[in-house]
Amino acid sequence: MIFLFVEMPFCTYILYSMSIDKFYVGHTEDINVRLQQHNSGISKYTAKATDWIVVFTQNFDTRVEARNREMSIKKMKSRKYIESLITTNQ
């Protein structure tokens, strides 16, 4: 039996920082590298904290799809919506 695993190269992600009690929504090609960048202060918004953790990811085949999903989450402007995504994803 042969198993094929298709890796989807792009993802939309949500980070959470307990120290500032905030969420951050973004998209990337490499979530591990991006998380490291957020925790090292490279991103202006996330530089306020160094304890960011990934609480949600959704994979896509293209960057356009990942960015569109990021924008749709941000357009909701709702912490409750983000929390529901995280709860549903677990």
Secondary structure as the mmCIF struct_conf table of DSSP 4:
data_model
#
loop_
_struct_conf.conf_type_id
_struct_conf.id
_struct_conf.beg_label_comp_id
_struct_conf.beg_label_asym_id
_struct_conf.beg_label_seq_id
_struct_conf.end_label_comp_id
_struct_conf.end_label_asym_id
_struct_conf.end_label_seq_id
HELX_LH_PP_P HELX_LH_PP_P1 VAL A 6 MET A 8
STRN STRN1 PHE A 10 SER A 17
TURN_TY1_P TURN_TY1_P1 MET A 18 ASP A 21
STRN STRN2 LYS A 22 THR A 28
BEND BEND1 GLU A 29 GLU A 29
HELX_RH_AL_P HELX_RH_AL_P1 ILE A 31 ASN A 39
TURN_TY1_P TURN_TY1_P2 SER A 40 GLY A 41
BEND BEND2 SER A 43 SER A 43
TURN_TY1_P TURN_TY1_P3 LYS A 44 TYR A 45
HELX_RH_3T_P HELX_RH_3T_P1 THR A 46 LYS A 48
BEND BEND3 THR A 50 THR A 50
STRN STRN3 ILE A 53 PHE A 60
BEND BEND4 ASP A 61 THR A 62
HELX_RH_AL_P HELX_RH_AL_P2 ARG A 63 MET A 76
HELX_RH_AL_P HELX_RH_AL_P3 ARG A 79 ASN A 89
#
